[in-house]
Amino acid sequence: MPNWVRLGKIDEIPSGRCRVYEASERTIAVFNLPEGVHAIDNVCVHRGGPLGEGDLSGKIVTCPWHHWSYDVTTGKTTMSDQIGVKKYALELRDSELWVDVE
């Protein structure tokens, strides 16, 4: 069953940038790309680095700690589509971001 939580307003995240939100005891990185807005878990599966603080190039974010890279549209690493972080369903309602934390 979906559990939608309001994060904030879309205009809080400039295009091509990320903002990290706390929602239901989770830290979620939200990326505002020209193709759309995407939400993934903020914690790198390698050693727990903060993905929201990583370098973003197109749709790829690189963890600032050990340089593991993730496709923010899928949550999968660029090394393997078998490894990744949780990708959250995200909706834009009017100008507000809502995430399904289930």
JOPE-V972754 format. One record per residue. N is the residue number from 1. PHI is phi in radians with two decimals (999 if undefined). NEAR is the number of other C-alpha atoms within 8 Angstrom. D_LAST is the distance of its C-alpha to the last C-alpha in Angstrom with 2 decimals. Layout:
# JOPE-V972754
<<N PHI NEAR D_LAST> <N PHI NEAR D_LAST>>
This chain:
# JOPE-V972754
<<1 999 3 7.30> <2 -1.09 6 5.90> <3 -2.31 8 5.75> <4 -1.41 8 8.19> <5 -2.22 10 10.03> <6 -1.33 8 13.50> <7 -1.72 11 14.55> <8 2.97 8 18.19> <9 -1.78 9 20.74> <10 -1.05 9 21.22> <11 -1.26 6 24.78> <12 -1.36 7 23.68> <13 -2.11 11 23.12> <14 -1.07 8 26.35> <15 -1.00 7 26.39> <16 1.39 10 26.12> <17 -2.21 10 24.51> <18 -2.24 12 21.34> <19 -2.39 10 20.00> <20 -1.78 10 17.71> <21 -2.17 9 15.53> <22 -1.71 9 14.14> <23 -2.62 10 10.90> <24 0.87 6 9.58> <25 1.12 5 11.64> <26 -2.19 7 10.66> <27 -1.92 11 13.27> <28 -2.08 12 12.49> <29 -1.67 14 15.51> <30 -1.96 13 16.08> <31 -1.91 13 19.07> <32 -1.78 13 21.34> <33 -1.79 12 23.29> <34 -0.99 6 26.03> <35 -1.45 4 24.08> <36 2.59 6 20.96> <37 -1.85 9 18.20> <38 -2.33 14 15.60> <39 -2.19 15 12.82> <40 -2.33 13 12.47> <41 -1.07 15 12.08> <42 -1.43 12 15.37> <43 -1.85 10 16.56> <44 -1.06 13 18.91> <45 -1.26 8 18.73> <46 -1.25 7 22.52> <47 -2.45 7 23.31> <48 1.45 7 20.54> <49 -1.14 13 22.14> <50 -1.46 12 20.73> <51 -1.06 14 20.01> <52 -1.13 10 20.16> <53 -1.72 8 23.75> <54 -1.39 10 24.71> <55 -1.37 8 27.09> <56 -1.91 10 25.79> <57 -2.26 6 28.06> <58 1.14 6 27.08> <59 -1.83 9 23.58> <60 -1.89 10 24.01> <61 -1.91 13 23.14> <62 -1.99 12 25.07> <63 -1.03 15 24.11> <64 -1.25 11 26.90> <65 -1.48 7 27.42> <66 -2.32 8 28.24> <67 1.18 7 27.87> <68 -1.28 10 25.14> <69 -1.96 11 24.17> <70 -2.31 12 20.97> <71 -1.47 12 20.58> <72 -1.24 14 18.18> <73 -1.43 8 17.73> <74 -2.19 6 16.33> <75 1.49 13 15.51> <76 -1.44 13 18.26> <77 -1.23 12 21.35> <78 -1.37 9 24.62> <79 -1.47 6 26.15> <80 -2.77 7 24.10> <81 -1.42 8 21.45> <82 -1.66 5 20.51> <83 -2.11 8 19.41> <84 -3.14 10 16.79> <85 -1.84 11 13.87> <86 -1.15 7 10.28> <87 -1.79 12 10.57> <88 -1.71 11 8.19> <89 -1.18 9 8.97> <90 -2.35 11 11.43> <91 -2.19 7 13.88> <92 -1.82 9 17.25> <93 -1.94 7 18.43> <94 1.01 4 22.09> <95 -1.97 8 22.11> <96 -1.84 11 18.83> <97 -1.61 13 15.68> <98 -2.18 13 12.32> <99 -2.12 14 9.01> <100 -1.60 11 5.61> <101 -1.48 11 3.82> <102 -1.34 5 0.00>>
